[in-house]
Amino acid sequence: MTLTNTLPNVAILLADSGGGHRSAARSLAEALDGQAQVSLVNLLDDVAPFPFNRFSEIYGPMVNSTPWLYRLVYRTFASRRRVELTERTVYPFVRRRLASALVADRPDLVISVHPLQTSVPLRALRAAGSRAPFVTVVTDPVSPPVAWFCPEVDLCIVATEEARECAQAAGLRPDRVRVIGLPIRRAFRAVRDRPRPEARSHLGLDPTLPLVLVTGGGAGIGRTLPVAQTVADQLAASQTPAQMAIIAGRNRALWRRLRAEPWPIPVTVLGFVENMADWLAAADLLITKAGPGTLAEAACVGVPVIITDFVPGQEEGNVTWVERCGFGCFVQQPQQIATLVSQWLQPDNPLLAEMAARARAAAWPEAADQIAAAALALYVGRN
């Protein structure tokens, strides 16, 4: 659908602090393809001055090594008043650079998929004279940080009623908040009905063996190695027919350690993958941290989940959502995880099939297209 003779310019604001934001940005860019000229703009990492441009670098190590510190930061900024005070303090130091980068391509529409790129970029954009509609797509579905919510945005899109309540408590007008879901790429929709044996063959795996998929997200966060070791040992000891694939993401040190491990069952070790949809389509069970994008993708494809870790504060609600929807559970101890996996993979156990059906029922497969349509409607309404 062409809206005018010239397609609108859409700037999507993202950052590299966790893989979910980039994944959401890419899914929206895909949904907007043919309807807009899209630019992915990383103001935080590429434009902001020091020390603000180092946030993404410390995010992974902080979450991995000092989760107590991240929890403290999260709780400190759980107050809208503190967030606004911080934003007012930061604004003079970043205003010129942000405004210059934002208006360079003369965007007709701005979409933010990162909580630190809402209020400050919007203020810089308006100060530069741009009246382009500004949309926030909240990628934390249940317990989002307060920084996501700027009352001045034209539209705030959330995934759940819990997040809607958070938005309104932060001062957003009810008519500017819409519950749609988390955006995921079309590739995950495309594999929803692919038989798992066929998907395994496509990846060069044994089509007859159930697949346990283990991942710590794009950054390789969490206790991936000890969990995978314990699960593999338990499956071997119980003689449960199974194979495993472990995705280390961009964590090269983890990838090397996984590759050096003498696994007792067939194991495929991977780094960062672009074809996550294919791996989920092949998987009977996913073991992962509570990253919202990964959980939304698993739900779309119908893969039951064991959650082993979560980012303090913002991802705690994701655990609640998965358990409430009935397609997974939260277990921290590697031996307990291994025992559960062995039980679920028994050939006569119907539980995995039941959980897979509940996962599909909880999914938002059309969310990216619906979000793109809602955002473009704002642009059309002003032109």
Secondary structure in CASP SS format (residue, H / E / C, confidence):
PFRMAT SS
TARGET T0000
AUTHOR 0000-0000-0000
METHOD secondary structure of the structure
MODEL  1
M C 1.00
T C 1.00
L C 1.00
T C 1.00
N C 1.00
T C 1.00
L C 1.00
P C 1.00
N E 1.00
V E 1.00
A E 1.00
I E 1.00
L E 1.00
L C 1.00
A C 1.00
D C 1.00
S C 1.00
G C 1.00
G H 1.00
G H 1.00
H H 1.00
R H 1.00
S H 1.00
A H 1.00
A H 1.00
R H 1.00
S H 1.00
L H 1.00
A H 1.00
E H 1.00
A H 1.00
L H 1.00
D E 1.00
G C 1.00
Q C 1.00
A E 1.00
Q E 1.00
V E 1.00
S E 1.00
L E 1.00
V E 1.00
N C 1.00
L H 1.00
L H 1.00
D H 1.00
D H 1.00
V C 1.00
A C 1.00
P C 1.00
F C 1.00
P C 1.00
F H 1.00
N H 1.00
R H 1.00
F H 1.00
S H 1.00
E H 1.00
I H 1.00
Y H 1.00
G H 1.00
P H 1.00
M H 1.00
V H 1.00
N H 1.00
S H 1.00
T C 1.00
P H 1.00
W H 1.00
L H 1.00
Y H 1.00
R H 1.00
L H 1.00
V H 1.00
Y H 1.00
R H 1.00
T H 1.00
F C 1.00
A C 1.00
S C 1.00
R H 1.00
R H 1.00
R H 1.00
V H 1.00
E H 1.00
L H 1.00
T H 1.00
E H 1.00
R H 1.00
T H 1.00
V H 1.00
Y H 1.00
P H 1.00
F H 1.00
V H 1.00
R H 1.00
R H 1.00
R H 1.00
L H 1.00
A H 1.00
S H 1.00
A H 1.00
L H 1.00
V H 1.00
A C 1.00
D C 1.00
R C 1.00
P C 1.00
D C 1.00
L E 1.00
V E 1.00
I E 1.00
S E 1.00
V C 1.00
H C 1.00
P C 1.00
L C 1.00
Q C 1.00
T C 1.00
S H 1.00
V H 1.00
P H 1.00
L H 1.00
R H 1.00
A H 1.00
L H 1.00
R H 1.00
A H 1.00
A C 1.00
G C 1.00
S C 1.00
R C 1.00
A C 1.00
P C 1.00
F E 1.00
V E 1.00
T E 1.00
V E 1.00
V C 1.00
T C 1.00
D C 1.00
P C 1.00
V C 1.00
S C 1.00
P C 1.00
P C 1.00
V H 1.00
A H 1.00
W H 1.00
F C 1.00
C C 1.00
P C 1.00
E C 1.00
V C 1.00
D C 1.00
L E 1.00
C E 1.00
I E 1.00
V E 1.00
A C 1.00
T C 1.00
E H 1.00
E H 1.00
A H 1.00
R H 1.00
E H 1.00
C H 1.00
A H 1.00
Q H 1.00
A H 1.00
A C 1.00
G C 1.00
L C 1.00
R C 1.00
P H 1.00
D H 1.00
R H 1.00
V E 1.00
R E 1.00
V E 1.00
I C 1.00
G C 1.00
L C 1.00
P C 1.00
I C 1.00
R C 1.00
R H 1.00
A H 1.00
F H 1.00
R H 1.00
A H 1.00
V C 1.00
R C 1.00
D C 1.00
R C 1.00
P C 1.00
R H 1.00
P H 1.00
E H 1.00
A H 1.00
R H 1.00
S H 1.00
H H 1.00
L C 1.00
G C 1.00
L C 1.00
D C 1.00
P C 1.00
T C 1.00
L C 1.00
P C 1.00
L E 1.00
V E 1.00
L E 1.00
V E 1.00
T E 1.00
G C 1.00
G C 1.00
G C 1.00
A C 1.00
G C 1.00
I C 1.00
G C 1.00
R C 1.00
T H 1.00
L H 1.00
P H 1.00
V H 1.00
A H 1.00
Q H 1.00
T H 1.00
V H 1.00
A H 1.00
D H 1.00
Q H 1.00
L H 1.00
A H 1.00
A H 1.00
S C 1.00
Q C 1.00
T C 1.00
P C 1.00
A C 1.00
Q E 1.00
M E 1.00
A E 1.00
I E 1.00
I E 1.00
A C 1.00
G C 1.00
R C 1.00
N C 1.00
R H 1.00
A H 1.00
L H 1.00
W H 1.00
R H 1.00
R H 1.00
L H 1.00
R H 1.00
A C 1.00
E C 1.00
P C 1.00
W C 1.00
P C 1.00
I C 1.00
P C 1.00
V E 1.00
T E 1.00
V E 1.00
L E 1.00
G C 1.00
F C 1.00
V C 1.00
E C 1.00
N C 1.00
M H 1.00
A H 1.00
D H 1.00
W H 1.00
L H 1.00
A H 1.00
A H 1.00
A C 1.00
D C 1.00
L E 1.00
L E 1.00
I E 1.00
T E 1.00
K E 1.00
A C 1.00
G C 1.00
P H 1.00
G H 1.00
T H 1.00
L H 1.00
A H 1.00
E H 1.00
A H 1.00
A H 1.00
C H 1.00
V H 1.00
G C 1.00
V C 1.00
P C 1.00
V E 1.00
I E 1.00
I E 1.00
T E 1.00
D E 1.00
F C 1.00
V C 1.00
P C 1.00
G C 1.00
Q C 1.00
E C 1.00
E H 1.00
G H 1.00
N H 1.00
V H 1.00
T H 1.00
W H 1.00
V H 1.00
E H 1.00
R H 1.00
C H 1.00
G C 1.00
F C 1.00
G E 1.00
C E 1.00
F E 1.00
V C 1.00
Q C 1.00
Q C 1.00
P H 1.00
Q H 1.00
Q H 1.00
I H 1.00
A H 1.00
T H 1.00
L H 1.00
V H 1.00
S H 1.00
Q H 1.00
W H 1.00
L C 1.00
Q C 1.00
P C 1.00
D C 1.00
N C 1.00
P C 1.00
L H 1.00
L H 1.00
A H 1.00
E H 1.00
M H 1.00
A H 1.00
A H 1.00
R H 1.00
A H 1.00
R H 1.00
A H 1.00
A H 1.00
A C 1.00
W C 1.00
P C 1.00
E C 1.00
A H 1.00
A H 1.00
D H 1.00
Q H 1.00
I H 1.00
A H 1.00
A H 1.00
A H 1.00
A H 1.00
L H 1.00
A H 1.00
L H 1.00
Y H 1.00
V H 1.00
G H 1.00
R C 1.00
N C 1.00
END
